[in-house]
């Protein structure tokens, strides 16, 4: 069964899209990326968070912002800090 993986950074311009590209060829994953800032190319949404089985963030403060602004969408997903 495929896992849905969401990569999150601030702007969705470098880090999270790069991680998405790196893992896009894996047959066992469906990947996407988004950013937390208002100016992000693809912004984090409740729908994306509910879709994700695993959420990788690029900085510790990204986890804090997700918990603060999207708590109701964070259920059983695993949230981890990535070093991509």
Gaussian input, Z-matrix of N, CA and C with variables (Angstrom, degrees):
# hf/3-21g

backbone

0 1
 N
 C     1     B1
 C     2     B2     1     A1
 N     3     B3     2     A2     1     D1
 C     4     B4     3     A3     2     D2
 C     5     B5     4     A4     3     D3
 N     6     B6     5     A5     4     D4
 C     7     B7     6     A6     5     D5
 C     8     B8     7     A7     6     D6
 N     9     B9     8     A8     7     D7
 C    10    B10     9     A9     8     D8
 C    11    B11    10    A10     9     D9
 N    12    B12    11    A11    10    D10
 C    13    B13    12    A12    11    D11
 C    14    B14    13    A13    12    D12
 N    15    B15    14    A14    13    D13
 C    16    B16    15    A15    14    D14
 C    17    B17    16    A16    15    D15
 N    18    B18    17    A17    16    D16
 C    19    B19    18    A18    17    D17
 C    20    B20    19    A19    18    D18
 N    21    B21    20    A20    19    D19
 C    22    B22    21    A21    20    D20
 C    23    B23    22    A22    21    D21
 N    24    B24    23    A23    22    D22
 C    25    B25    24    A24    23    D23
 C    26    B26    25    A25    24    D24
 N    27    B27    26    A26    25    D25
 C    28    B28    27    A27    26    D26
 C    29    B29    28    A28    27    D27
 N    30    B30    29    A29    28    D28
 C    31    B31    30    A30    29    D29
 C    32    B32    31    A31    30    D30
 N    33    B33    32    A32    31    D31
 C    34    B34    33    A33    32    D32
 C    35    B35    34    A34    33    D33
 N    36    B36    35    A35    34    D34
 C    37    B37    36    A36    35    D35
 C    38    B38    37    A37    36    D36
 N    39    B39    38    A38    37    D37
 C    40    B40    39    A39    38    D38
 C    41    B41    40    A40    39    D39
 N    42    B42    41    A41    40    D40
 C    43    B43    42    A42    41    D41
 C    44    B44    43    A43    42    D42
 N    45    B45    44    A44    43    D43
 C    46    B46    45    A45    44    D44
 C    47    B47    46    A46    45    D45
 N    48    B48    47    A47    46    D46
 C    49    B49    48    A48    47    D47
 C    50    B50    49    A49    48    D48
 N    51    B51    50    A50    49    D49
 C    52    B52    51    A51    50    D50
 C    53    B53    52    A52    51    D51
 N    54    B54    53    A53    52    D52
 C    55    B55    54    A54    53    D53
 C    56    B56    55    A55    54    D54
 N    57    B57    56    A56    55    D55
 C    58    B58    57    A57    56    D56
 C    59    B59    58    A58    57    D57
 N    60    B60    59    A59    58    D58
 C    61    B61    60    A60    59    D59
 C    62    B62    61    A61    60    D60
 N    63    B63    62    A62    61    D61
 C    64    B64    63    A63    62    D62
 C    65    B65    64    A64    63    D63
 N    66    B66    65    A65    64    D64
 C    67    B67    66    A66    65    D65
 C    68    B68    67    A67    66    D66
 N    69    B69    68    A68    67    D67
 C    70    B70    69    A69    68    D68
 C    71    B71    70    A70    69    D69
 N    72    B72    71    A71    70    D70
 C    73    B73    72    A72    71    D71
 C    74    B74    73    A73    72    D72
 N    75    B75    74    A74    73    D73
 C    76    B76    75    A75    74    D74
 C    77    B77    76    A76    75    D75
 N    78    B78    77    A77    76    D76
 C    79    B79    78    A78    77    D77
 C    80    B80    79    A79    78    D78
 N    81    B81    80    A80    79    D79
 C    82    B82    81    A81    80    D80
 C    83    B83    82    A82    81    D81
 N    84    B84    83    A83    82    D82
 C    85    B85    84    A84    83    D83
 C    86    B86    85    A85    84    D84
 N    87    B87    86    A86    85    D85
 C    88    B88    87    A87    86    D86
 C    89    B89    88    A88    87    D87
 N    90    B90    89    A89    88    D88
 C    91    B91    90    A90    89    D89
 C    92    B92    91    A91    90    D90
 N    93    B93    92    A92    91    D91
 C    94    B94    93    A93    92    D92
 C    95    B95    94    A94    93    D93
 N    96    B96    95    A95    94    D94
 C    97    B97    96    A96    95    D95
 C    98    B98    97    A97    96    D96
 N    99    B99    98    A98    97    D97
 C   100   B100    99    A99    98    D98
 C   101   B101   100   A100    99    D99
 N   102   B102   101   A101   100   D100
 C   103   B103   102   A102   101   D101
 C   104   B104   103   A103   102   D102
 N   105   B105   104   A104   103   D103
 C   106   B106   105   A105   104   D104
 C   107   B107   106   A106   105   D105
 N   108   B108   107   A107   106   D106
 C   109   B109   108   A108   107   D107
 C   110   B110   109   A109   108   D108
 N   111   B111   110   A110   109   D109
 C   112   B112   111   A111   110   D110
 C   113   B113   112   A112   111   D111
 N   114   B114   113   A113   112   D112
 C   115   B115   114   A114   113   D113
 C   116   B116   115   A115   114   D114
 N   117   B117   116   A116   115   D115
 C   118   B118   117   A117   116   D116
 C   119   B119   118   A118   117   D117
 N   120   B120   119   A119   118   D118
 C   121   B121   120   A120   119   D119
 C   122   B122   121   A121   120   D120
 N   123   B123   122   A122   121   D121
 C   124   B124   123   A123   122   D122
 C   125   B125   124   A124   123   D123
 N   126   B126   125   A125   124   D124
 C   127   B127   126   A126   125   D125
 C   128   B128   127   A127   126   D126
 N   129   B129   128   A128   127   D127
 C   130   B130   129   A129   128   D128
 C   131   B131   130   A130   129   D129
 N   132   B132   131   A131   130   D130
 C   133   B133   132   A132   131   D131
 C   134   B134   133   A133   132   D132
 N   135   B135   134   A134   133   D133
 C   136   B136   135   A135   134   D134
 C   137   B137   136   A136   135   D135
 N   138   B138   137   A137   136   D136
 C   139   B139   138   A138   137   D137
 C   140   B140   139   A139   138   D138
 N   141   B141   140   A140   139   D139
 C   142   B142   141   A141   140   D140
 C   143   B143   142   A142   141   D141
 N   144   B144   143   A143   142   D142
 C   145   B145   144   A144   143   D143
 C   146   B146   145   A145   144   D144
 N   147   B147   146   A146   145   D145
 C   148   B148   147   A147   146   D146
 C   149   B149   148   A148   147   D147
 N   150   B150   149   A149   148   D148
 C   151   B151   150   A150   149   D149
 C   152   B152   151   A151   150   D150
 N   153   B153   152   A152   151   D151
 C   154   B154   153   A153   152   D152
 C   155   B155   154   A154   153   D153
 N   156   B156   155   A155   154   D154
 C   157   B157   156   A156   155   D155
 C   158   B158   157   A157   156   D156
 N   159   B159   158   A158   157   D157
 C   160   B160   159   A159   158   D158
 C   161   B161   160   A160   159   D159
 N   162   B162   161   A161   160   D160
 C   163   B163   162   A162   161   D161
 C   164   B164   163   A163   162   D162
 N   165   B165   164   A164   163   D163
 C   166   B166   165   A165   164   D164
 C   167   B167   166   A166   165   D165
 N   168   B168   167   A167   166   D166
 C   169   B169   168   A168   167   D167
 C   170   B170   169   A169   168   D168
 N   171   B171   170   A170   169   D169
 C   172   B172   171   A171   170   D170
 C   173   B173   172   A172   171   D171
 N   174   B174   173   A173   172   D172
 C   175   B175   174   A174   173   D173
 C   176   B176   175   A175   174   D174
 N   177   B177   176   A176   175   D175
 C   178   B178   177   A177   176   D176
 C   179   B179   178   A178   177   D177
 N   180   B180   179   A179   178   D178
 C   181   B181   180   A180   179   D179
 C   182   B182   181   A181   180   D180
 N   183   B183   182   A182   181   D181
 C   184   B184   183   A183   182   D182
 C   185   B185   184   A184   183   D183
 N   186   B186   185   A185   184   D184
 C   187   B187   186   A186   185   D185
 C   188   B188   187   A187   186   D186
 N   189   B189   188   A188   187   D187
 C   190   B190   189   A189   188   D188
 C   191   B191   190   A190   189   D189
 N   192   B192   191   A191   190   D190
 C   193   B193   192   A192   191   D191
 C   194   B194   193   A193   192   D192
 N   195   B195   194   A194   193   D193
 C   196   B196   195   A195   194   D194
 C   197   B197   196   A196   195   D195
 N   198   B198   197   A197   196   D196
 C   199   B199   198   A198   197   D197
 C   200   B200   199   A199   198   D198
 N   201   B201   200   A200   199   D199
 C   202   B202   201   A201   200   D200
 C   203   B203   202   A202   201   D201
 N   204   B204   203   A203   202   D202
 C   205   B205   204   A204   203   D203
 C   206   B206   205   A205   204   D204
 N   207   B207   206   A206   205   D205
 C   208   B208   207   A207   206   D206
 C   209   B209   208   A208   207   D207
 N   210   B210   209   A209   208   D208
 C   211   B211   210   A210   209   D209
 C   212   B212   211   A211   210   D210
 N   213   B213   212   A212   211   D211
 C   214   B214   213   A213   212   D212
 C   215   B215   214   A214   213   D213
 N   216   B216   215   A215   214   D214
 C   217   B217   216   A216   215   D215
 C   218   B218   217   A217   216   D216
 N   219   B219   218   A218   217   D217
 C   220   B220   219   A219   218   D218
 C   221   B221   220   A220   219   D219
 N   222   B222   221   A221   220   D220
 C   223   B223   222   A222   221   D221
 C   224   B224   223   A223   222   D222
 N   225   B225   224   A224   223   D223
 C   226   B226   225   A225   224   D224
 C   227   B227   226   A226   225   D225
 N   228   B228   227   A227   226   D226
 C   229   B229   228   A228   227   D227
 C   230   B230   229   A229   228   D228
 N   231   B231   230   A230   229   D229
 C   232   B232   231   A231   230   D230
 C   233   B233   232   A232   231   D231
 N   234   B234   233   A233   232   D232
 C   235   B235   234   A234   233   D233
 C   236   B236   235   A235   234   D234
 N   237   B237   236   A236   235   D235
 C   238   B238   237   A237   236   D236
 C   239   B239   238   A238   237   D237
 N   240   B240   239   A239   238   D238
 C   241   B241   240   A240   239   D239
 C   242   B242   241   A241   240   D240
 N   243   B243   242   A242   241   D241
 C   244   B244   243   A243   242   D242
 C   245   B245   244   A244   243   D243
 N   246   B246   245   A245   244   D244
 C   247   B247   246   A246   245   D245
 C   248   B248   247   A247   246   D246
 N   249   B249   248   A248   247   D247
 C   250   B250   249   A249   248   D248
 C   251   B251   250   A250   249   D249

   B1=1.4496
   B2=1.5297
   B3=1.3116
   B4=1.4627
   B5=1.5182
   B6=1.3124
   B7=1.4584
   B8=1.5227
   B9=1.3216
   B10=1.4616
   B11=1.5158
   B12=1.3329
   B13=1.4646
   B14=1.5207
   B15=1.3362
   B16=1.4551
   B17=1.5248
   B18=1.3317
   B19=1.4610
   B20=1.5228
   B21=1.3423
   B22=1.4589
   B23=1.5183
   B24=1.3372
   B25=1.4627
   B26=1.5316
   B27=1.3016
   B28=1.4637
   B29=1.5189
   B30=1.3191
   B31=1.4629
   B32=1.5287
   B33=1.3116
   B34=1.4601
   B35=1.5303
   B36=1.3279
   B37=1.4672
   B38=1.5187
   B39=1.3265
   B40=1.4677
   B41=1.5237
   B42=1.3049
   B43=1.4657
   B44=1.5252
   B45=1.3144
   B46=1.4680
   B47=1.5348
   B48=1.3494
   B49=1.4730
   B50=1.5277
   B51=1.3326
   B52=1.4590
   B53=1.5221
   B54=1.3214
   B55=1.4695
   B56=1.5231
   B57=1.3161
   B58=1.4658
   B59=1.5281
   B60=1.3127
   B61=1.4736
   B62=1.5145
   B63=1.3224
   B64=1.4627
   B65=1.5289
   B66=1.3241
   B67=1.4673
   B68=1.5311
   B69=1.3154
   B70=1.4687
   B71=1.5254
   B72=1.3091
   B73=1.4711
   B74=1.5264
   B75=1.3108
   B76=1.4722
   B77=1.5198
   B78=1.3123
   B79=1.4630
   B80=1.5175
   B81=1.3181
   B82=1.4647
   B83=1.5261
   B84=1.3519
   B85=1.4578
   B86=1.5194
   B87=1.3166
   B88=1.4582
   B89=1.5189
   B90=1.3315
   B91=1.4576
   B92=1.5231
   B93=1.3265
   B94=1.4553
   B95=1.5214
   B96=1.3287
   B97=1.4573
   B98=1.5282
   B99=1.3275
   B100=1.4605
   B101=1.5149
   B102=1.3310
   B103=1.4500
   B104=1.5147
   B105=1.3147
   B106=1.4590
   B107=1.5294
   B108=1.3073
   B109=1.4593
   B110=1.5262
   B111=1.3312
   B112=1.4656
   B113=1.5194
   B114=1.3155
   B115=1.4689
   B116=1.5305
   B117=1.3184
   B118=1.4725
   B119=1.5200
   B120=1.3157
   B121=1.4660
   B122=1.5292
   B123=1.3227
   B124=1.4615
   B125=1.5184
   B126=1.3268
   B127=1.4621
   B128=1.5210
   B129=1.3245
   B130=1.4615
   B131=1.5214
   B132=1.3237
   B133=1.4638
   B134=1.5242
   B135=1.3017
   B136=1.4567
   B137=1.5049
   B138=1.3168
   B139=1.4670
   B140=1.5279
   B141=1.3361
   B142=1.4673
   B143=1.5233
   B144=1.3169
   B145=1.4591
   B146=1.5237
   B147=1.3222
   B148=1.4624
   B149=1.5208
   B150=1.3288
   B151=1.4658
   B152=1.5342
   B153=1.3322
   B154=1.4690
   B155=1.5173
   B156=1.3362
   B157=1.4618
   B158=1.5276
   B159=1.3309
   B160=1.4673
   B161=1.5237
   B162=1.3253
   B163=1.4612
   B164=1.5245
   B165=1.3257
   B166=1.4620
   B167=1.5248
   B168=1.3179
   B169=1.4591
   B170=1.5173
   B171=1.3163
   B172=1.4557
   B173=1.5259
   B174=1.3272
   B175=1.4584
   B176=1.5276
   B177=1.3111
   B178=1.4611
   B179=1.5279
   B180=1.3449
   B181=1.4600
   B182=1.5277
   B183=1.3281
   B184=1.4628
   B185=1.5282
   B186=1.3188
   B187=1.4718
   B188=1.5302
   B189=1.3296
   B190=1.4596
   B191=1.5283
   B192=1.3232
   B193=1.4716
   B194=1.5203
   B195=1.3281
   B196=1.4655
   B197=1.5245
   B198=1.3084
   B199=1.4728
   B200=1.5232
   B201=1.3160
   B202=1.4617
   B203=1.5320
   B204=1.3241
   B205=1.4643
   B206=1.5276
   B207=1.3347
   B208=1.4664
   B209=1.5290
   B210=1.3157
   B211=1.4666
   B212=1.5272
   B213=1.3204
   B214=1.4656
   B215=1.5264
   B216=1.3366
   B217=1.4685
   B218=1.5188
   B219=1.3064
   B220=1.4610
   B221=1.5188
   B222=1.2936
   B223=1.4627
   B224=1.5269
   B225=1.3116
   B226=1.4656
   B227=1.5244
   B228=1.3280
   B229=1.4554
   B230=1.5324
   B231=1.2908
   B232=1.4614
   B233=1.5105
   B234=1.3223
   B235=1.4462
   B236=1.5130
   B237=1.3288
   B238=1.4572
   B239=1.5083
   B240=1.3053
   B241=1.4588
   B242=1.5130
   B243=1.3057
   B244=1.4621
   B245=1.5196
   B246=1.3004
   B247=1.4666
   B248=1.5087
   B249=1.3292
   B250=1.4700
   B251=1.5085
   A1=109.68
   A2=116.30
   A3=120.98
   A4=111.61
   A5=114.58
   A6=121.78
   A7=107.79
   A8=116.62
   A9=122.49
   A10=108.27
   A11=116.17
   A12=121.59
   A13=108.95
   A14=115.52
   A15=122.07
   A16=109.03
   A17=116.24
   A18=122.79
   A19=107.80
   A20=116.50
   A21=121.30
   A22=110.35
   A23=114.97
   A24=121.51
   A25=107.10
   A26=118.28
   A27=121.00
   A28=112.72
   A29=116.80
   A30=121.92
   A31=114.85
   A32=118.12
   A33=122.54
   A34=110.84
   A35=114.22
   A36=119.78
   A37=112.39
   A38=118.38
   A39=120.65
   A40=112.63
   A41=117.15
   A42=120.52
   A43=113.75
   A44=117.29
   A45=117.77
   A46=112.77
   A47=120.47
   A48=118.24
   A49=112.65
   A50=117.05
   A51=120.00
   A52=110.21
   A53=116.86
   A54=120.45
   A55=110.26
   A56=116.88
   A57=120.64
   A58=110.78
   A59=117.21
   A60=121.11
   A61=111.97
   A62=117.16
   A63=121.18
   A64=111.07
   A65=117.11
   A66=121.06
   A67=113.96
   A68=118.25
   A69=121.93
   A70=113.42
   A71=117.92
   A72=120.40
   A73=113.47
   A74=117.55
   A75=120.07
   A76=109.94
   A77=115.75
   A78=120.92
   A79=112.89
   A80=117.28
   A81=120.74
   A82=113.21
   A83=117.30
   A84=121.16
   A85=111.07
   A86=115.08
   A87=122.26
   A88=104.46
   A89=117.25
   A90=120.73
   A91=112.37
   A92=114.10
   A93=122.03
   A94=107.50
   A95=116.40
   A96=120.33
   A97=109.48
   A98=114.54
   A99=120.64
   A100=109.55
   A101=115.29
   A102=121.40
   A103=111.83
   A104=115.77
   A105=121.76
   A106=113.73
   A107=118.55
   A108=120.69
   A109=111.05
   A110=115.64
   A111=120.51
   A112=112.09
   A113=116.99
   A114=121.49
   A115=112.79
   A116=117.90
   A117=121.25
   A118=110.63
   A119=114.69
   A120=121.50
   A121=110.66
   A122=117.10
   A123=124.39
   A124=106.20
   A125=117.52
   A126=120.93
   A127=112.25
   A128=115.26
   A129=121.80
   A130=107.90
   A131=115.08
   A132=120.29
   A133=108.92
   A134=115.28
   A135=119.75
   A136=111.73
   A137=116.64
   A138=121.05
   A139=111.64
   A140=117.06
   A141=120.57
   A142=111.39
   A143=116.77
   A144=120.34
   A145=111.44
   A146=117.11
   A147=119.99
   A148=111.37
   A149=117.62
   A150=123.18
   A151=110.87
   A152=116.59
   A153=121.96
   A154=112.80
   A155=114.67
   A156=121.54
   A157=110.26
   A158=114.87
   A159=122.26
   A160=107.61
   A161=116.60
   A162=122.05
   A163=107.93
   A164=115.73
   A165=121.26
   A166=108.38
   A167=116.62
   A168=121.76
   A169=108.73
   A170=115.87
   A171=120.50
   A172=112.95
   A173=117.50
   A174=121.86
   A175=109.62
   A176=116.15
   A177=120.47
   A178=111.41
   A179=116.91
   A180=118.38
   A181=112.19
   A182=117.88
   A183=120.07
   A184=110.63
   A185=117.13
   A186=120.34
   A187=109.06
   A188=116.48
   A189=120.48
   A190=111.30
   A191=117.01
   A192=120.82
   A193=111.11
   A194=117.12
   A195=119.62
   A196=110.57
   A197=116.41
   A198=120.52
   A199=111.62
   A200=116.80
   A201=120.86
   A202=111.40
   A203=116.93
   A204=120.90
   A205=115.15
   A206=117.40
   A207=119.97
   A208=112.35
   A209=117.01
   A210=121.11
   A211=112.62
   A212=117.93
   A213=120.51
   A214=113.34
   A215=117.18
   A216=121.33
   A217=112.83
   A218=116.48
   A219=121.06
   A220=108.51
   A221=116.24
   A222=121.10
   A223=109.77
   A224=116.07
   A225=121.21
   A226=112.94
   A227=116.97
   A228=118.93
   A229=110.21
   A230=114.08
   A231=119.60
   A232=106.82
   A233=117.06
   A234=122.34
   A235=107.93
   A236=115.57
   A237=120.46
   A238=109.96
   A239=115.27
   A240=120.89
   A241=108.90
   A242=115.71
   A243=121.67
   A244=109.94
   A245=115.62
   A246=120.29
   A247=110.64
   A248=116.20
   A249=122.07
   A250=108.21
   D1=130.84
   D2=179.59
   D3=-68.82
   D4=145.07
   D5=173.18
   D6=-102.43
   D7=139.52
   D8=174.51
   D9=-92.16
   D10=121.22
   D11=-175.76
   D12=-118.96
   D13=128.49
   D14=177.64
   D15=-113.81
   D16=127.67
   D17=175.75
   D18=-102.71
   D19=130.13
   D20=-175.36
   D21=-124.90
   D22=132.88
   D23=170.77
   D24=-136.36
   D25=-160.63
   D26=-177.73
   D27=-83.03
   D28=-54.47
   D29=-171.90
   D30=-101.15
   D31=-15.60
   D32=-174.27
   D33=56.31
   D34=41.48
   D35=178.78
   D36=-117.19
   D37=-31.24
   D38=-177.17
   D39=-126.26
   D40=-66.73
   D41=-169.32
   D42=-67.59
   D43=-57.13
   D44=-176.24
   D45=-67.78
   D46=-38.34
   D47=174.97
   D48=-65.21
   D49=-32.99
   D50=177.22
   D51=-65.32
   D52=-45.75
   D53=177.54
   D54=-60.73
   D55=-41.53
   D56=177.90
   D57=-58.81
   D58=-44.87
   D59=179.07
   D60=-64.71
   D61=-40.73
   D62=-178.98
   D63=-60.92
   D64=-39.97
   D65=-175.04
   D66=-97.67
   D67=-2.59
   D68=-176.17
   D69=-62.28
   D70=-27.31
   D71=-177.04
   D72=-83.80
   D73=-4.41
   D74=179.89
   D75=-74.29
   D76=129.75
   D77=-179.18
   D78=-72.90
   D79=-21.73
   D80=-176.79
   D81=-92.97
   D82=1.64
   D83=-177.98
   D84=-129.17
   D85=145.21
   D86=165.67
   D87=-115.34
   D88=123.70
   D89=-170.40
   D90=-119.70
   D91=154.13
   D92=174.70
   D93=-151.92
   D94=169.07
   D95=177.87
   D96=-142.36
   D97=157.00
   D98=-179.81
   D99=-159.03
   D100=164.41
   D101=178.46
   D102=-120.95
   D103=157.12
   D104=-177.69
   D105=-90.00
   D106=-23.89
   D107=-176.99
   D108=-76.23
   D109=153.90
   D110=178.29
   D111=-59.62
   D112=-29.53
   D113=-178.43
   D114=-89.44
   D115=8.27
   D116=-178.36
   D117=-63.04
   D118=145.42
   D119=178.56
   D120=-57.83
   D121=-49.28
   D122=175.14
   D123=-127.34
   D124=111.03
   D125=-174.18
   D126=-81.63
   D127=147.18
   D128=173.42
   D129=-61.11
   D130=137.86
   D131=177.66
   D132=-135.78
   D133=161.98
   D134=175.29
   D135=-59.04
   D136=-38.33
   D137=179.36
   D138=-61.83
   D139=-44.27
   D140=177.86
   D141=-63.36
   D142=-41.98
   D143=-178.96
   D144=-65.86
   D145=-40.09
   D146=177.59
   D147=-67.50
   D148=-32.17
   D149=178.50
   D150=-66.52
   D151=-36.09
   D152=-171.62
   D153=-74.57
   D154=135.69
   D155=169.55
   D156=-87.63
   D157=-34.19
   D158=-179.21
   D159=-133.57
   D160=134.99
   D161=178.21
   D162=-120.93
   D163=121.23
   D164=175.19
   D165=-104.22
   D166=129.25
   D167=175.71
   D168=-111.94
   D169=157.16
   D170=-176.24
   D171=-93.17
   D172=-19.69
   D173=-179.37
   D174=-140.49
   D175=152.92
   D176=179.70
   D177=-58.87
   D178=-37.51
   D179=-178.55
   D180=-66.99
   D181=-19.77
   D182=175.88
   D183=-66.86
   D184=-38.89
   D185=176.61
   D186=-62.57
   D187=-44.66
   D188=-179.67
   D189=-61.36
   D190=-41.97
   D191=179.71
   D192=-67.33
   D193=-39.34
   D194=176.57
   D195=-61.69
   D196=-45.68
   D197=-179.54
   D198=-64.71
   D199=-36.64
   D200=-178.76
   D201=-73.01
   D202=-45.55
   D203=-171.37
   D204=-96.47
   D205=-17.58
   D206=-173.98
   D207=-134.28
   D208=26.67
   D209=-175.19
   D210=-51.51
   D211=-40.85
   D212=-176.01
   D213=-67.86
   D214=-16.32
   D215=179.31
   D216=-97.13
   D217=-10.27
   D218=179.92
   D219=-93.48
   D220=108.20
   D221=-176.76
   D222=-111.04
   D223=-98.47
   D224=-176.60
   D225=-101.73
   D226=8.33
   D227=-178.70
   D228=-65.92
   D229=148.35
   D230=171.92
   D231=-86.20
   D232=130.59
   D233=177.14
   D234=-115.77
   D235=123.43
   D236=-175.71
   D237=-133.60
   D238=155.33
   D239=174.23
   D240=-89.96
   D241=129.98
   D242=-178.11
   D243=-99.78
   D244=153.48
   D245=175.69
   D246=-118.62
   D247=30.15
   D248=178.83
   D249=-75.39

